[in-house]
Amino acid sequence: MSLPLVISPQQLSEQLSTANLLILDLSSAENYHKGHIPGAIHMDPARLLRGHGEVPNKIPEPEQLSRLLGEIGLTPERHVVVYDDQMGPWAGRMIWTLNSIGHQRCSFVNGHLVGWIEAGLPLETQINTPTPTLYPVTLTSEYLADIAYIYDHLDASDHIVLDVRSPAEFTGEKIINAKRGGHIPGAVNYEWTRALVSSEQPQLRPAAEIMAELNALGVTPDKTIITHCQTHRRSGLSYLFTKHLGFDKVRCYDGSWFEWGNRDDTPIET
């Protein structure tokens, strides 16, 4: 089975009976119980956060990920398809997490459950239970940017920081769960929802339109993109759409502004 990174509801519907397909619903448990894509397994998206330490929004430790992926029944051969009820951030973060451990068989349902329903496709309400597996995890560094990596590349012309928070957060006018407001020096701002048709239609806009807007900011495929938001939830979607556009070198700063803005030794622009 070969599926693109971003698939339409109709494309997914044609693959539902395919072996080795693992559909993950990252919506709230309440919404999952109301109705979901047939065969979908519910996964609490909070499991994508480490959940402890000074920066609990960082990627889980390998043993945490191994336990989670074993519980949902993942194997190297399975193709994971994800959607959520937040317009894409959790689904994108899930794909980034899987890529970070070397699992590339991933797809994102464009439009999520809203798009599935609009396409006239059926829902189910039964709770699907996975068969547990063993899934050893080794994290790779090529998808991750930490403070040290950002420091080393602040003035590098072949790197650019893509901050997908709101403009008010970017300028420091609005501060959320941080001691200081502003942005990483040299960063550019592209609020994550700009990549979507609308909040009511959470499909990605045409790729050429998003690419033109990013290019105007200096975000081009020849550069390494470091993307972040406040806790690396919203930037889950920017990881997804930049990869969809063909950007090969995309790293996520999972500490995000929660870490950067709460330190006293990090440089800030406003």
Secondary structure, 3 states (H helix, E strand, C coil): CCCCCEECHHHHHCCCCCCCEEEEECCCHHHHHHCECCCCEECCHHHHCCCCCCCCCCCCCHHHHHHHHHHCCCCCCCEEEEECCCCCHHHHHHHHHHHHCCCCCEEEECCHHHHHHHCCCCCECCCCCCCCCCCCCCCCCCCECCHHHHHHCCCCCCEEEEECCCHHHHHCCCCCCCCCCCECCCCEECCHHHHECCCCCCCECCHHHHHHHHHHCCCCCCCEEEEECCCCCHHHHHHHHHHHCCCCCEEECCCHHHHHCCCCCCCCEC
